[in-house]
Amino acid sequence: MATPETTPEVQLSDDEWRQRLAPERYQVLRHGATEPAWSGELLHVDGDGVFHCAGCGAALFSTDAKFDSGSGWPSFDRAVADGTIVEKADHSHFTVRTEINCARCGGHLGHVFDDGPTDTGVRYCVNSLALDFGPTDGDDGSGEPAGDGAES
């Protein structure tokens, strides 16, 4: 797997991003929108796997870092590797928060807070629309056995 240092940046024009992404994902990843709480398809994924940036495919978080924060968005206590997430000040909504972006394509993921329950002390609060889930070992995160049910 390529490391953040060896993975080339993804730089596309706004028109190219619009063509690549569904409208809702485009708004989140390219314009910092936030999906409604409790609406994300990846909120309850708990199988083994990796969450990738929906814009460029970079690996960002794994299920072993995921926890239920009660916030309504997928929450993680750490990234898969240093350098995969970029933080910047967000002065929107009459407050100051720390926005998190994919280091590879600059896509808006969500925000990070210092109220995490694990030893890292952080909570990466991420829009499901900013992520794709890739199961490992045939686990799709549903809790159901993998396979098509056919006998071998």
N, C-alpha and C positions, 0 to 999 in steps of 0.2 A: 504494500500500500504506500502511496506517495505521502510524504510528510508535507506539512504546510510550507516548509522552506523550499521544497522541490516541485510543488504544484503551481503551475502558471496561473496568474490572475485571469479571470474571465472579464473581459471588457466588451460590452455590447452597446449599441446605440439604443435609445429609448424605443424606437420602432422595432428593433430586434427583440428586446425584452417583451414588448407587447405581443409579438408573434409567438414567442417561446412559452409564455405563461398564460394560464387562464386568468380572466379579468380580476377575480378576487385575489389570486396569488400575486398578480402584478401590483395591485393596490397595497398589499402588505409588504412585499419584498422591495418594491421600488419607491413607494411613497409613504412608508411608515404607518400604514393603517393598522388597526387592531381588530381582530375578529371578536365577535361577542363572546363573553365568558360562557363556558360550558357547551359551546357549539362545535368545538374542534374534534375531528375524527380521531386524532392521535392522543387525546386526553387519557383514555383508559387502556392504551396499549401496554401490555406487561410481559410479552414474550421476549426472548433473547434476540437482540439485534442492535442495529445502529440507525440513528436518525441523521439523515443527510439534508443538506440545503436543497430546497425545492428549486432553486434557481440554477445552481451549478453542479450539484451532486457531491459537494465536499462533505466528508464525514464530520459531524459536529458533536453529537452526544450518543451515549450508549444507554441501554435500558438499565444497566447496573448503577447508573447515576441518576435515574428517574425516581421521583417520589411524589406522593399526593400532597400537594400544598394546600388544597382546599380553595385555591384561587380561581379555578375555572379554566386554567391554561396548563399545558404540560410544563412540569418543573423539573429542573436538574440541578445537582449540586456541583457539577464540574463538566468541562468539555472533554472530548476524547483525547485531545493533545493541546499543549501550549501553542499559541499562535493561530488557532482555528477561529477564534472569536476576537473581534475588535470592539472595544468599548469607546463610547463618546458621550459627552454631555448632551442631554435632551432638555431643552427649555420650554417645551410645549405644555399646554394645559395648566398654565400658571403655577408650575412647579419645576423643580430640577430633579431629573432622574438620570440613570445611566442606561443609555441605549446599547443594545448589542447587535452587531452586524457580522455577517459571514466575512471572514478575512479574504476569501478567494474572490467573491463577486461583489461584496459590499451590500448584499441584501439585508434588509431590516428583518431581524428575528424576533425581537421583543425587548425586554429590559432585564437588568440584573439588580438584585436587592441584597442587603446584608443581613437578612433575617432567616437564612437557611437553617434547618434543624440538625445538619450533620456537622462533622468537625471542620468542613470547609467554611461554614458560616455564610455561604452564599446560596441564593436561589435564582437560577436563570429561569425566567418566566417567558415562555416562547409560544408564539402563534403556531397552531397546527398547520395553518396554510403555508407557513414558511418552511415546513419540513416534509420529507418523504421518509417512510420507515422501510428498512431492509432487514428482514429477519435473518437469523443465522441458523444453520442446521435444520432448515425446513420448518422452523417455527414462525407462524404468521402473526403471533401476538394475540390470537383469539382464545387461547387456552384449549383449543381442540387439536386432536392429533393431525399431523401433516399427512398429505397424500390424498388420492382421489377415492379412496374406499374400496378399490378393486383388490381382489385377492392376488397374491403373487404366485 
